[in-house]
Amino acid sequence: MGLCYRSIDRQLCHHLLRPPGAHVPRPPLHPSVDYSFDGVVAEVRLSRPERLNAVDVGLTRGLVAALTHAGEDGARAVVLSGTGRAFCAGHDLKEEPAAETVLQTRARLEEIQEVTRLVRRLPAPVVAAVHGYALGAGAEFALCCDVVVAAEDAVFGFPEVSVGLSVTGGISRLLPVLVGWARAKELLLLGERVSGPDAAAMGLVARCVPTGEHESTALDLARRMAERPALSLSLAKQVLDAGLDSTVDGAMAREVEHALLTSLSGENAAPREGFNRG
């Protein structure tokens, strides 16, 4: 144990050495996100199927809570998926926007950013199983994961610019790493959608599988990873992310400032009204 403490971060050691299921205070779960843990793999499932798992405050808080539970339970791997016809259709544009102060808007945006931070801080790998729409914040939730398995019917996209908003979740840094600067700019500036097969071909996701097999494939990958020695697995994730995380943190700080500007600009009012009429 002494060697472990001299070699790596103390928090990582505590996580790996804590018995699974050890009692610690934890945030309450939310009905918009289902959480289960079998003692090895934690499954986190977005559960607003009637709204295509669109993002609202409850879903964001539920996702933060579920990921926190996975870390505190000592999960060896995590699978993130969505119920119903889609992984996550992005922000719920049909939800009437609440009147917010600048501080409240900032707090809401930073809560969304916390999803990316939690995924990247977890010692355990997080595997996303994506089907149907993964748009906007939905794409961000998926692509901050360590491995993404896409179904053939998956559709990725970043419509923020088209609707007068700004990206969050560190995607302004993560996307160029995945697909290159030129393709990343095209995807963000035009907001064009990408199919599951095309996403795999351009390196946006790790693999594309037949529709309906994305969850079983992701769970199989998670279980195979969980069979690896826990410390080595966590250190491998840590070293792969080491050169990226500091720049992701900076990107997320800029994203919040840009999202505040677009939220206050009023440019998103007309696209929202058009969406609601549709």
Secondary structure, 3 states (H helix, E strand, C coil): CHHHHHHCCHHHHHHHHCCCCCCCCCCCCCCCEEEEECCCEEEEEECCHHHCCCECHHHHHHHHHHHHHHHHHCCCEEEEEECCCCCECCECCCCCCCCCCHHHHHHHHHHHHHHHHHHHHCCCCEEEEECCEEECHHHHHHHCCCEEEEECCCEEECCCHHHCCCCCCCHHHHHHHHHCHHHHHHHHHHCCCEEHHHHHHCCCCCEEECCCCHHHHHHHHHHHHHCCCHHHHHHHHHHHHHHHHHHHHHHHHHHHHHHHHHHHHCCCHHHHHHHHHC
